[in-house]
Amino acid sequence: MGKHFSQSKEAITVNCICPGLVPTNIMPEVISQATPKQFVTPLSTIVRAVEGFINDDSLQGQVAECSAESITYRPPNEYKDKATEYIYSGAAVAASDLEVLKNQIAEQKKTLAESLAS
């Protein structure tokens, strides 16, 4: 997707953060307790990665791998095959009737909202 946007005339940047083990309220406490402290990625590392994207224009369309205190910025991996490239590059969306797509997404959202409300 980042490649797709980088080739457009729109000022859109897509970056990705791949966090290591970050202690949050959705992580089971037993995992947190069993992980050596030096392998835990603090939220401050994630914040620094976001700040890196914000403050450095050369990091457009990049991946930030965050592990413990370290951040490694790198280009995204190459597509593994033509099918993966087709899906992730946005070609499927570009070939779709966008009005039909919007209506289908709206219907799915409505169905999900109704399901959650019941």
N, C-alpha and C positions, 0 to 999 in steps of 0.2 A: 504494500500500500504506500509506503514511503516513496518508493521509486515512481509509482504512478503519480503522486502529488508533486514530486520534484520535477516532473516533465510538464506539468500544467503551468498555466500562466497565473494561477492563483497563489497568493502568499500563504500557503499552508505548509506546515512542517509536521511530520510524523516522526516521533522518537519512541523508543521502547525502554522501559526499565525492567530488568530481570533481577528481582530481589532474591537474596539468599534467605535464610531462615530469619524472619523478622517477628519478634514477639508482639503479637496483637491479641485483642480479646477474642479472636476467632480461632487462635491456635490452641490446641489442647495443652493444658498446663504440664502434663506428664512429658510431652515432647520438649517443652521449654526447659524443664528441670533436668532432662536427660542429655541435653546438648551442652558440650563444653562452652564456656563463655567466649572463648576466642573464636568460635564458629558462628556465633550469633551476630546477625546484622542489625545494628541499632537503627531506629528511625532516622537518626541524624545522618546516616550514610545515604539513605534514600533522598532526604532533603537536599544534601549536597549534590546528588546526581541531578535532581531537578534544577537546582541553581546553576549547575554546569550547562545544561541545555539552554537556560534562559540567558546566561551571560556570555556564551561563546557561540557565535553564529556559524562557526565551522563544524559544529556538532549536529547539523540538520540531517535528518534521516538516519540517525545512528542508534545503536543499542548501548545502554549502560548496564553492564553486569556488576551488581553490587553484592559483595561478599565480605562480611565482617566490616572492617574499616575501609576496605579497598573498593575503588570504582575503576572499571576498565571500560573505556568507550571504544567501540569498534563498529565497522559497517555491519549491516545485517547479513545473515548467511545467504548464500545463493539458493535459489529454488531447487528442490531435489529432483523435480521432473516437470514436464510441460503442464500436467494437470494441476499441480500445486501452483505453478506460476499463473495459470489462467484464473484460478480462484482468488489468490491473494493479491494479484496485480489490479484487481478491479475490473477485469475484462468481462466477467459474468454480469456484473452490474451495468457496465457500459453497453452490453448487448441486450439488456432487458428493456422492456417498456417501463419507464420510470413511474408513470402514473399507476399502472397495475401494481408495481412493486410497492409504492407508497400505500395503496389501498390494502394490500395484503398485510403489510406491517401494521397498519392501523387496526385491522381486524384481529390480528394476533395479539396486539396490546390489549384490546378490548376483552378478548377471551381470557387472557391472563389475569387482568384486573378483576373480572367477574369470578374467576376461579379462586383468587386470593380473598375476595370479599365473602365467599360462602364458607 
